[in-house]
Amino acid sequence: MALVLEQINTEGLALLSYIVGDDKAGVAAVIDPRRDVDIYLQIARSRGVRITHILETHIHADFVSGVHELQARTGATIYGGKSEDYQFQIQQLSEGDELQIGTVTLRALHTPGHTPEHICLLIHDAQQGKEPFGVLTGDTLFNLDVGRPDLVGTGTEKKQAAQLYHSLFDKLVPLGDRVEVYPCHGAGSSCGKSIGDRQQSTIGNERIFSDALKERTEAEFVEWILGDMPEPPTHYSRLKKVNAKGAPIKGCVPTLQPFSPQEFQQKMADENTLVIDTRSMLAFGGGHIPGAINIALQSAFPTWMGWMIDPEKTLLLVVESARDLSLVTEQLFRVGYDNLVGYLHDGMKSWQNAGLPLQHLGEWTVNELNQHKEDSTLTVLDVRTDKEFHSGCIPGAEHIYVPHLEKKLDQLDKNKTLATYCGSGYRASIAASLLQKHGFEKVINIPGSWSAWKSADLPVQQPA
């Protein structure tokens, strides 16, 4: 017998899912699968195992769960924690319930806090003694961080935080320093405050280095964990409902149709259709389709799509390459955007060669912005989070966090030039493209933004 334990890292979502099994018995379980499930089937085939169990540590909020896609392909049984929210057939596990995967045993620990139904899974391997060697911690314990207790909403944050305290200190920490920690997310996920870079850890490492596991009373922990909590992305509440109900089975990531510039322009005429331009901010600024929204294909792409774009909208895509098209389509599939119509064939080259309208977005360096910042016809707009803004801003800047921009457009003067900045320029380009879409004609983006401003040692204001 050889233990099968493989971690699958899904970039963009910072999702860590797992295959655990016994290759001698030829069986395996998949834990917290993403929606495009071919990767699990490929690994199972390569290791000579059949997927017989599919487990959810909790009802996920940041991606569409792949449990139904995987069940449709394998016939495996779905397992999870106890909850009345599930609206599909799932075997619900209580504290201490065990699943036998050959000579590997998965034992459930009820660890509420991030969500009420959350379970962690102790991993027992017959060749490594009677005690568990590892624990699949889901969104309860990460590297240098723990799961957020505020995503359930409905005023339960303090109750959830108190439960999280006991899950950590009464159930996980007592497992012992040697026990290996396999979390559901890595750095970049909004399921924690600030998740560390390591994708695997140990209880001992977290006990020593994680601020979350410092010795505190329950009351002190609740105050700490809920203090300075970042705003949750808007798509989390939507995807939690999708996963509680059970996402529709699609079978595979969709293959999108290419449209000529003329066909693309005709599709744009539908008022329910949005154009998403996934090119870099500099490429977008140089020339883009009028009304397009710039959400560049970087690591945060699926998160900002979820923040900014209504999933009921029909989407047309502008991409740089066939590789980018594949990545964009996969990432949108994973966060539940099923209304993709197609993409612009041959990208902006075909659009410009067809002689169709182009819109440009002004771009200033931070030194140019500094030269103009006293101009009475200019509004400098900071689109970072409240925490970022209050830690220091460009003197005289107004502040609207980019996810709230469309609801606060009436606070801005269309007769003025608007210069948008964020931490790097990425969110500022989203904001600038939205302003253009809504009829603001004099819009400037600041590539490099706050990072470049500080590097240039330019003046900083501390907001009141």
URHU-V755964 format. One record per residue. N is the residue number from 0. RES is the residue in one letter. SS is DSSP state (h for helix, s for strand, l for the rest). PHI is phi in whole degrees, 0 to 359 (NA if undefined). Layout:
<<N;RES;SS;PHI> <N;RES;SS;PHI>>
This chain:
<<0;M;l;NA> <1;A;l;233> <2;L;s;296> <3;V;s;258> <4;L;s;212> <5;E;s;235> <6;Q;s;259> <7;I;s;247> <8;N;s;263> <9;T;s;258> <10;E;l;293> <11;G;l;93> <12;L;l;268> <13;A;l;52> <14;L;s;271> <15;L;s;244> <16;S;s;247> <17;Y;s;217> <18;I;s;244> <19;V;s;232> <20;G;s;188> <21;D;s;227> <22;D;l;283> <23;K;l;288> <24;A;l;284> <25;G;l;75> <26;V;s;227> <27;A;s;203> <28;A;s;242> <29;V;s;247> <30;I;s;245> <31;D;l;56> <32;P;l;287> <33;R;l;283> <34;R;l;287> <35;D;l;272> <36;V;l;260> <37;D;h;303> <38;I;h;301> <39;Y;h;289> <40;L;h;293> <41;Q;h;294> <42;I;h;295> <43;A;h;300> <44;R;h;297> <45;S;h;293> <46;R;h;263> <47;G;l;69> <48;V;l;235> <49;R;s;252> <50;I;s;281> <51;T;s;248> <52;H;s;226> <53;I;s;232> <54;L;s;237> <55;E;l;247> <56;T;l;288> <57;H;l;190> <58;I;l;283> <59;H;l;286> <60;A;l;239> <61;D;l;254> <62;F;l;205> <63;V;l;281> <64;S;l;295> <65;G;l;262> <66;V;h;298> <67;H;h;284> <68;E;h;300> <69;L;h;289> <70;Q;h;296> <71;A;h;297> <72;R;h;270> <73;T;h;237> <74;G;l;77> <75;A;l;290> <76;T;s;275> <77;I;s;265> <78;Y;s;234> <79;G;s;194> <80;G;l;284> <81;K;l;274> <82;S;l;199> <83;E;l;280> <84;D;l;285> <85;Y;l;295> <86;Q;l;245> <87;F;l;218> <88;Q;l;285> <89;I;l;214> <90;Q;s;280> <91;Q;s;269> <92;L;l;259> <93;S;l;256> <94;E;l;309> <95;G;l;91> <96;D;l;297> <97;E;s;238> <98;L;s;241> <99;Q;s;262> <100;I;s;244> <101;G;l;65> <102;T;l;265> <103;V;s;263> <104;T;s;242> <105;L;s;251> <106;R;s;243> <107;A;s;280> <108;L;s;244> <109;H;s;282> <110;T;l;233> <111;P;l;294> <112;G;l;147> <113;H;l;293> <114;T;l;219> <115;P;l;295> <116;E;l;268> <117;H;l;303> <118;I;s;235> <119;C;s;257> <120;L;s;233> <121;L;s;287> <122;I;s;253> <123;H;s;251> <124;D;s;240> <125;A;h;303> <126;Q;h;278> <127;Q;h;238> <128;G;l;86> <129;K;l;276> <130;E;l;276> <131;P;l;294> <132;F;l;264> <133;G;s;208> <134;V;s;216> <135;L;s;276> <136;T;s;266> <137;G;s;54> <138;D;l;251> <139;T;l;273> <140;L;s;227> <141;F;s;247> <142;N;l;289> <143;L;l;64> <144;D;s;197> <145;V;s;226> <146;G;s;293> <147;R;l;288> <148;P;l;265> <149;D;l;257> <150;L;l;279> <151;V;l;291> <152;G;l;75> <153;T;l;56> <154;G;l;73> <155;T;l;261> <156;E;h;302> <157;K;h;293> <158;K;h;297> <159;Q;h;296> <160;A;h;297> <161;A;h;296> <162;Q;h;295> <163;L;h;299> <164;Y;h;306> <165;H;h;288> <166;S;h;298> <167;L;h;288> <168;F;h;271> <169;D;h;261> <170;K;h;240> <171;L;h;273> <172;V;h;303> <173;P;h;294> <174;L;h;297> <175;G;l;109> <176;D;l;298> <177;R;l;283> <178;V;l;292> <179;E;s;279> <180;V;s;252> <181;Y;s;241> <182;P;s;276> <183;C;l;271> <184;H;s;219> <185;G;l;243> <186;A;l;303> <187;G;l;107> <188;S;l;280> <189;S;l;271> <190;C;l;283> <191;G;s;231> <192;K;l;289> <193;S;l;202> <194;I;l;287> <195;G;l;287> <196;D;l;281> <197;R;l;284> <198;Q;l;266> <199;Q;l;210> <200;S;s;211> <201;T;s;224> <202;I;h;302> <203;G;h;297> <204;N;h;299> <205;E;h;291> <206;R;h;298> <207;I;h;278> <208;F;h;254> <209;S;l;274> <210;D;h;298> <211;A;h;294> <212;L;h;258> <213;K;l;295> <214;E;l;293> <215;R;l;214> <216;T;l;284> <217;E;h;302> <218;A;h;297> <219;E;h;294> <220;F;h;296> <221;V;h;301> <222;E;h;296> <223;W;h;293> <224;I;h;292> <225;L;h;272> <226;G;l;285> <227;D;l;59> <228;M;l;283> <229;P;l;294> <230;E;l;295> <231;P;l;287> <232;P;l;304> <233;T;l;293> <234;H;h;282> <235;Y;h;297> <236;S;h;295> <237;R;h;293> <238;L;h;290> <239;K;h;298> <240;K;h;293> <241;V;h;301> <242;N;h;285> <243;A;h;292> <244;K;h;280> <245;G;l;109> <246;A;l;294> <247;P;l;299> <248;I;l;277> <249;K;l;252> <250;G;l;92> <251;C;l;192> <252;V;l;294> <253;P;l;294> <254;T;l;261> <255;L;l;274> <256;Q;s;269> <257;P;s;278> <258;F;s;242> <259;S;l;295> <260;P;h;306> <261;Q;h;292> <262;E;h;295> <263;F;h;299> <264;Q;h;297> <265;Q;h;295> <266;K;h;297> <267;M;h;296> <268;A;l;293> <269;D;l;292> <270;E;l;293> <271;N;l;269> <272;T;s;255> <273;L;s;241> <274;V;s;257> <275;I;s;252> <276;D;s;262> <277;T;l;262> <278;R;l;284> <279;S;l;295> <280;M;h;299> <281;L;h;289> <282;A;h;295> <283;F;h;299> <284;G;h;299> <285;G;h;294> <286;G;l;170> <287;H;s;211> <288;I;l;290> <289;P;l;306> <290;G;l;90> <291;A;l;290> <292;I;s;254> <293;N;s;267> <294;I;l;236> <295;A;l;290> <296;L;l;282> <297;Q;l;236> <298;S;l;300> <299;A;l;271> <300;F;h;307> <301;P;h;296> <302;T;h;294> <303;W;h;285> <304;M;h;298> <305;G;h;299> <306;W;h;298> <307;M;h;257> <308;I;l;245> <309;D;l;293> <310;P;l;292> <311;E;l;280> <312;K;l;286> <313;T;s;276> <314;L;s;244> <315;L;s;247> <316;L;s;245> <317;V;s;242> <318;V;l;230> <319;E;l;276> <320;S;l;204> <321;A;h;297> <322;R;h;297> <323;D;h;297> <324;L;h;300> <325;S;h;297> <326;L;h;295> <327;V;h;298> <328;T;h;297> <329;E;h;299> <330;Q;h;291> <331;L;h;290> <332;F;h;300> <333;R;h;290> <334;V;l;249> <335;G;l;85> <336;Y;l;266> <337;D;l;257> <338;N;l;254> <339;L;s;275> <340;V;s;270> <341;G;s;171> <342;Y;s;223> <343;L;s;282> <344;H;l;298> <345;D;l;65> <346;G;h;59> <347;M;h;293> <348;K;h;300> <349;S;h;291> <350;W;h;295> <351;Q;h;292> <352;N;h;290> <353;A;l;277> <354;G;l;72> <355;L;l;272> <356;P;l;300> <357;L;l;239> <358;Q;s;243> <359;H;l;242> <360;L;l;239> <361;G;s;298> <362;E;s;222> <363;W;l;241> <364;T;l;286> <365;V;h;294> <366;N;h;291> <367;E;h;295> <368;L;h;298> <369;N;h;299> <370;Q;h;292> <371;H;h;261> <372;K;l;294> <373;E;l;272> <374;D;l;294> <375;S;l;292> <376;T;l;268> <377;L;s;246> <378;T;s;247> <379;V;s;268> <380;L;s;247> <381;D;s;271> <382;V;l;249> <383;R;l;279> <384;T;l;291> <385;D;h;303> <386;K;h;299> <387;E;h;297> <388;F;h;299> <389;H;h;284> <390;S;l;276> <391;G;l;142> <392;C;s;216> <393;I;l;290> <394;P;l;307> <395;G;l;84> <396;A;l;291> <397;E;s;270> <398;H;s;228> <399;I;l;219> <400;Y;l;296> <401;V;h;306> <402;P;h;295> <403;H;h;262> <404;L;h;299> <405;E;h;297> <406;K;h;276> <407;K;h;236> <408;L;h;298> <409;D;h;291> <410;Q;h;277> <411;L;l;249> <412;D;l;266> <413;K;l;292> <414;N;l;278> <415;K;l;263> <416;T;s;281> <417;L;s;248> <418;A;s;250> <419;T;s;260> <420;Y;s;216> <421;C;l;220> <422;G;l;280> <423;S;l;229> <424;G;l;112> <425;Y;h;296> <426;R;h;291> <427;A;h;296> <428;S;h;289> <429;I;h;301> <430;A;h;298> <431;A;h;297> <432;S;h;293> <433;L;h;294> <434;L;h;299> <435;Q;h;299> <436;K;h;300> <437;H;l;265> <438;G;l;94> <439;F;l;280> <440;E;l;268> <441;K;l;253> <442;V;s;235> <443;I;s;234> <444;N;s;257> <445;I;l;245> <446;P;l;301> <447;G;l;87> <448;S;h;43> <449;W;h;299> <450;S;h;299> <451;A;h;290> <452;W;h;300> <453;K;h;290> <454;S;h;297> <455;A;l;277> <456;D;l;56> <457;L;l;268> <458;P;l;299> <459;V;l;237> <460;Q;s;252> <461;Q;l;260> <462;P;l;300> <463;A;l;293>>
